[in-house]
Amino acid sequence: MVLNSKETTIAYRCPACGKFILGMVGIFSLSGDLIKLKCDCGGSELKIAYTNDRKLRITVPCMFCPAPHTYVLSSGAFFDRDLLALSCTYSSLDICFIGNREKVIEAAKESDKQLLSLLEEAGFSGFDEFRNGRNAVSDDSSDNVDRDFRIDYAQIEDVVRFMLTELAEEGDITCGCHEGDTARYDFEFCGDSVRIFCRTCGYEKQIPMSSTLAANAFLHTDRLELEKKADKT
C-alpha cells in the first residue's frame, strides 16, 4: 500500500528584504520537532512546530510589527484548504498564505499590489525606500538620519483618533463593559506603540505604531478587540 503524503505550500513576506518566501511542507517532514523556512537574505525565518495536542504552531515574521505573530491551526486546516490567509493582528493585512501552490502565488501577487498601494499612501516610492528609512530611524547613533522617515506623531495621532471614532460609532470595538455601561475609549502613545483603552472597564490593546506605514495599515482595521489588562505579579 502506498501512503498518500499530504503536502501544502506556505509563503510569507520577509520584513527585511520585502520578498515572499515560498516553501513546501509535507506531513511526514513535520514528524520532527521544528521546521524553519528561512529567507536567503538572512533577515527572517518562519517556524512550524507541533503542539502537545498535535496541532500546528506557526510563527510568522511581520513587517508591520516588531515581533512575529503566532497562530495555532489544526492539521486539517493546514493541509486540506485550497487557500488560508493569516493576518497581522493589528493591521488586519495578510502576512502568510497556506494552500494550493497556484492560489498561494496568486494571493502573494495580490498582496504585493496591496502593499505597494499602502506604501504609496504613506509617502514611500517602494519597499526599499521604506526599509532604508526604517533602518535609519532605528539607528539613533547616526548623524545622517533622514528625518523625513521619523515618526510623524501628529499624523499618527490624527489617524488613531479618526479610526477610534469610526470604529466606536459602527460598534466595532469590544471591551469588558456590560450592558448599561458607557464605554469611553481613549489612547496614549507608549514608545513605538499606541495604547488604546476603555476608561470605564480598563480593557486595552497595544498597537505597534513605529512608522507612518503602520499608521496607514491601521486604517485598514475593521474591528478592534480590547483585552483585560494583565495583572502584574
C-alpha positions in Angstrom: 0.0 0.0 0.0 1.3 3.4 -0.9 0.7 6.2 1.6 -0.6 9.5 0.2 1.7 12.1 1.7 -0.1 15.4 2.2 1.7 18.5 1.2 0.9 22.1 1.2 2.6 25.4 0.1 3.3 28.2 2.5 4.5 31.7 1.8 5.4 34.7 4.0 6.9 38.1 3.3 10.3 38.8 4.7 10.3 42.0 6.7 14.0 42.6 6.0 14.0 42.4 2.2 10.3 42.6 1.3 10.1 39.5 -0.9 7.8 36.5 -0.5 9.5 33.2 0.6 7.8 30.1 -0.8 8.2 26.6 0.6 6.6 23.1 0.5 5.7 21.4 3.8 4.8 17.7 3.9 3.0 15.9 6.7 5.9 13.5 7.1 8.5 16.2 7.2 6.6 17.6 10.2 7.3 14.5 12.2 10.3 16.3 13.7 10.1 19.0 16.4 10.6 22.1 14.2 10.6 23.2 10.6 12.1 26.6 9.6 11.5 28.4 6.3 14.3 31.0 6.1 14.8 33.9 3.7 18.1 33.7 1.8 18.8 37.3 2.9 19.2 36.0 6.4 16.8 38.6 7.8 13.9 36.4 8.9 12.5 32.8 9.3 9.1 31.2 9.6 8.8 28.4 12.2 6.4 25.5 12.2 6.1 23.1 15.1 3.6 20.6 16.6 1.9 21.5 19.9 1.3 18.9 22.6 -2.2 18.1 21.2 -0.8 17.7 17.7 -1.9 21.0 16.3 0.5 23.2 14.3 2.0 26.3 15.8 3.2 28.7 13.1 5.4 31.7 14.0 5.3 34.3 11.2 7.5 37.4 10.8 5.6 40.6 10.3 6.7 43.7 8.5 4.3 45.9 10.5 5.2 44.7 14.0 8.4 44.5 15.9 7.7 40.8 16.9 6.4 37.9 14.9 2.8 36.6 15.2 2.0 33.0 16.4 -1.0 31.1 15.0 -2.3 27.6 16.0 -4.0 25.5 13.3 -5.4 22.0 13.1 -3.7 19.6 10.7 -6.8 19.7 8.5 -6.8 23.5 8.2 -3.1 23.5 7.4 -3.1 20.7 4.8 -6.6 20.5 3.3 -7.6 24.0 2.4 -7.1 25.5 -1.0 -6.1 28.8 0.5 -5.7 30.0 4.0 -4.5 33.6 4.8 -3.0 34.5 8.2 -3.4 38.2 9.0 -1.4 40.6 11.2 -3.3 41.0 14.4 -3.1 44.8 14.3 -3.2 45.9 10.7 -5.5 43.1 9.5 -3.3 42.7 6.4 -2.4 39.2 5.3 1.2 38.2 6.1 1.2 34.5 5.3 -0.6 32.2 2.8 -1.1 28.4 3.0 -2.6 26.0 0.5 -2.6 25.2 -3.2 0.6 26.4 -4.8 -1.0 28.3 -7.6 -3.5 30.0 -5.3 -0.8 30.9 -2.8 1.3 32.5 -5.6 -1.8 34.4 -6.8 -2.6 35.6 -3.3 1.0 36.7 -2.8 0.9 38.8 -6.0 -2.3 40.5 -4.8 -0.7 41.2 -1.5 2.2 42.8 -3.4 -0.3 45.2 -5.0 -1.9 46.0 -1.7 1.4 46.6 0.0 2.6 48.9 -2.8 -0.6 50.9 -2.6 -0.2 51.2 1.2 3.4 52.3 0.8 2.4 55.0 -1.7 -0.3 56.2 0.7 2.4 56.5 3.4 4.6 58.5 1.1 7.2 55.8 0.1 8.1 55.1 -3.5 8.6 51.4 -2.8 9.7 48.8 -0.2 13.4 49.7 -0.5 12.8 53.3 0.4 10.6 52.2 3.4 13.2 49.7 4.5 16.1 52.2 4.3 14.1 54.8 6.2 13.0 52.3 8.8 16.6 51.2 9.4 17.8 54.9 9.6 15.2 55.6 12.2 16.3 52.6 14.3 19.9 53.8 14.3 19.8 56.8 16.6 23.6 56.9 16.8 23.9 58.0 13.2 24.3 61.7 12.5 23.0 61.2 9.0 19.4 60.0 9.8 17.0 61.1 7.2 14.4 62.9 9.3 11.8 62.6 6.6 11.4 59.0 7.9 11.0 59.8 11.5 7.6 59.2 13.1 5.1 62.0 12.5 3.2 61.7 15.8 0.8 64.4 14.8 -0.2 62.4 11.7 -0.4 59.2 13.6 -2.5 60.8 16.3 -4.9 62.0 13.7 -5.2 58.5 12.2 -5.7 56.8 15.5 -8.3 59.4 16.6 -10.2 59.1 13.3 -10.2 55.3 13.4 -11.2 55.2 17.1 -14.2 57.4 16.4 -15.2 55.5 13.3 -14.9 52.0 14.9 -16.8 53.2 18.0 -19.7 54.7 16.0 -20.0 51.5 14.0 -19.9 49.4 17.2 -16.8 47.6 16.0 -14.9 48.0 19.3 -15.4 45.4 22.0 -14.2 45.7 25.6 -15.2 44.5 29.1 -18.2 46.9 29.6 -21.5 45.2 30.4 -25.0 46.2 29.2 -25.9 49.6 30.5 -22.2 50.7 30.9 -21.0 53.6 28.8 -17.7 52.7 27.2 -15.3 55.6 26.9 -12.4 54.9 24.6 -9.1 56.8 24.6 -5.5 56.3 23.6 -1.9 57.3 24.5 1.5 56.9 23.0 3.8 54.4 24.6 7.2 54.5 22.9 6.7 53.0 19.4 3.2 51.9 20.0 -0.2 53.3 20.9 -2.2 52.0 23.9 -6.0 52.1 23.1 -8.1 51.6 26.3 -11.5 52.0 27.7 -11.7 54.4 30.7 -14.8 52.6 32.0 -13.7 48.9 32.2 -9.9 49.3 31.8 -9.6 46.9 28.9 -6.8 47.8 26.5 -4.8 46.9 23.4 -1.3 47.8 22.4 -0.9 48.7 18.7 2.6 48.9 17.1 2.9 52.3 15.6 6.5 52.8 14.7 6.0 54.5 11.3 3.6 56.2 9.1 3.2 52.9 7.2 2.0 51.2 10.4 -0.5 54.1 10.8 -1.8 53.6 7.3 -2.0 49.9 7.9 -4.2 50.7 11.0 -6.6 52.5 8.6 -7.5 49.0 7.2 -8.6 47.7 10.6 -12.3 46.8 10.6 -12.6 45.6 14.2 -10.8 46.2 17.5 -11.0 43.9 20.5 -9.7 45.3 23.7 -8.4 42.8 26.3 -8.3 42.7 30.1 -5.2 44.3 31.4 -2.7 41.7 32.6 -2.2 41.6 36.3 1.3 42.5 37.4 3.0 39.8 39.5 
